[in-house]
């Protein structure tokens, strides 16, 4: 019961990341459900090294990639709730700012988006994040810096990534 | 030595600034980036912009709504190694379920209410209206190894039918109640749905042709955990949901079907990270 309870305890975090990844509540719940089912089925693979949450997130992300590949293969259109939705805004300016950031994040390439959302929502170490996303740390750093700059430029109205070259600051 | 000096002296890149913003640089490298930012305010502005944007992003999507259904299979089914149904099969199953539900309307007066959300609303209303324990009409179901002391069982007349109420007391003195009623055959989606009215929550699901709702004043995660354990116990022993003797109980007026009263958490109240 201990393992299952620990897995249940991670559901809110999994759901939060899934919703941000999928941009669709129904797909996100399907994704979390698939992840939980697989985790319970593959519990014998849990080596108790590192955090259970990292293991689950890695599983969730892999399933997400598989779903996307399958959807592309079946030429399915991705259901969308018109992008991520706001929970609440304390003021008009803050609400507008949040909307700009969400729109900018929605416009990112999927892999950059996944990396940025993971770091923002869960703040793992780079080593942990790289393991979850199944990339090396150098690739993760590259995706994060590109994503952040793209969001910043879009929010500040500086144009698209293609119009600027990633510059070396010194 | 030369290789170490080259590594420390290598130019500062956007990736370094990013890693500095994430607190992921080694101390010496972080100190160098900090010195750079002090002398290059335009880069410091960019780092600050990233922090503000991510604060806005967390404010926007950092909460987790309670009303999303999460389907959790019991471990016995999981151990059989059955693969999750393919999405195409699931879509076909949902379509079939919809057809069955439409057909069932003619045979079950409450079929239009025969879904977890409306049953949860009914259970929340029944919980709110239940008073002190009346004359014992049977003991509530016992569940081994669960923090549930059986208190009472009763049947509550509902428009066109009945629901069974099993009341329990927990070790911390709080009270929860499990509500059960027959479901339409085939409406076993297994989804756990969480609802809330004021400070009372309900976790509802349908399985083995029965509707269930666990209601109490506990957190969503705690109630969900308890519901998962109950569900496991009920699947293991389906015959435990037996008919209770008919009794005179206060009539519960089934409330109109309404949107589950779950609102998003207020801004700024997202879960804190460990």
Boltz contact constraints between the chains, C-beta under 6 A:
constraints:
  - contact:
      token1: [A, 8]
      token2: [B, 225]
      max_distance: 6.0
  - contact:
      token1: [A, 8]
      token2: [B, 228]
      max_distance: 6.0
  - contact:
      token1: [A, 11]
      token2: [B, 70]
      max_distance: 6.0
  - contact:
      token1: [A, 12]
      token2: [B, 64]
      max_distance: 6.0
  - contact:
      token1: [A, 15]
      token2: [B, 64]
      max_distance: 6.0
  - contact:
      token1: [A, 16]
      token2: [B, 64]
      max_distance: 6.0
  - contact:
      token1: [A, 20]
      token2: [B, 61]
      max_distance: 6.0
  - contact:
      token1: [A, 29]
      token2: [B, 68]
      max_distance: 6.0
  - contact:
      token1: [A, 29]
      token2: [B, 69]
      max_distance: 6.0
  - contact:
      token1: [A, 32]
      token2: [B, 70]
      max_distance: 6.0
  - contact:
      token1: [A, 33]
      token2: [B, 71]
      max_distance: 6.0
  - contact:
      token1: [A, 34]
      token2: [B, 84]
      max_distance: 6.0
  - contact:
      token1: [A, 36]
      token2: [B, 72]
      max_distance: 6.0
  - contact:
      token1: [A, 37]
      token2: [B, 73]
      max_distance: 6.0
  - contact:
      token1: [A, 37]
      token2: [B, 84]
      max_distance: 6.0
  - contact:
      token1: [A, 40]
      token2: [B, 75]
      max_distance: 6.0
  - contact:
      token1: [A, 40]
      token2: [B, 78]
      max_distance: 6.0
  - contact:
      token1: [A, 41]
      token2: [B, 78]
      max_distance: 6.0
  - contact:
      token1: [A, 84]
      token2: [B, 61]
      max_distance: 6.0
  - contact:
      token1: [A, 86]
      token2: [B, 60]
      max_distance: 6.0
  - contact:
      token1: [A, 87]
      token2: [B, 63]
      max_distance: 6.0
  - contact:
      token1: [A, 87]
      token2: [B, 264]
      max_distance: 6.0
  - contact:
      token1: [A, 88]
      token2: [B, 267]
      max_distance: 6.0
  - contact:
      token1: [A, 90]
      token2: [B, 267]
      max_distance: 6.0
  - contact:
      token1: [A, 97]
      token2: [B, 56]
      max_distance: 6.0
  - contact:
      token1: [A, 98]
      token2: [B, 56]
      max_distance: 6.0
  - contact:
      token1: [A, 98]
      token2: [B, 59]
      max_distance: 6.0
  - contact:
      token1: [A, 98]
      token2: [B, 60]
      max_distance: 6.0
  - contact:
      token1: [A, 101]
      token2: [B, 53]
      max_distance: 6.0
  - contact:
      token1: [A, 101]
      token2: [B, 56]
      max_distance: 6.0
  - contact:
      token1: [A, 101]
      token2: [B, 57]
      max_distance: 6.0
  - contact:
      token1: [A, 102]
      token2: [B, 60]
      max_distance: 6.0
  - contact:
      token1: [A, 120]
      token2: [B, 54]
      max_distance: 6.0
  - contact:
      token1: [A, 120]
      token2: [B, 57]
      max_distance: 6.0
  - contact:
      token1: [A, 120]
      token2: [B, 58]
      max_distance: 6.0
  - contact:
      token1: [A, 123]
      token2: [B, 273]
      max_distance: 6.0
  - contact:
      token1: [A, 126]
      token2: [B, 24]
      max_distance: 6.0
  - contact:
      token1: [A, 141]
      token2: [B, 15]
      max_distance: 6.0
  - contact:
      token1: [A, 144]
      token2: [B, 18]
      max_distance: 6.0
  - contact:
      token1: [A, 145]
      token2: [B, 14]
      max_distance: 6.0
  - contact:
      token1: [A, 145]
      token2: [B, 15]
      max_distance: 6.0
  - contact:
      token1: [A, 145]
      token2: [B, 18]
      max_distance: 6.0
  - contact:
      token1: [A, 148]
      token2: [B, 18]
      max_distance: 6.0
  - contact:
      token1: [A, 148]
      token2: [B, 50]
      max_distance: 6.0
  - contact:
      token1: [A, 151]
      token2: [B, 53]
      max_distance: 6.0
  - contact:
      token1: [A, 152]
      token2: [B, 49]
      max_distance: 6.0
  - contact:
      token1: [A, 166]
      token2: [B, 14]
      max_distance: 6.0
  - contact:
      token1: [A, 168]
      token2: [B, 11]
      max_distance: 6.0
  - contact:
      token1: [A, 168]
      token2: [B, 13]
      max_distance: 6.0
  - contact:
      token1: [A, 169]
      token2: [B, 12]
      max_distance: 6.0
  - contact:
      token1: [A, 169]
      token2: [B, 43]
      max_distance: 6.0
  - contact:
      token1: [A, 170]
      token2: [B, 11]
      max_distance: 6.0
  - contact:
      token1: [A, 170]
      token2: [B, 12]
      max_distance: 6.0
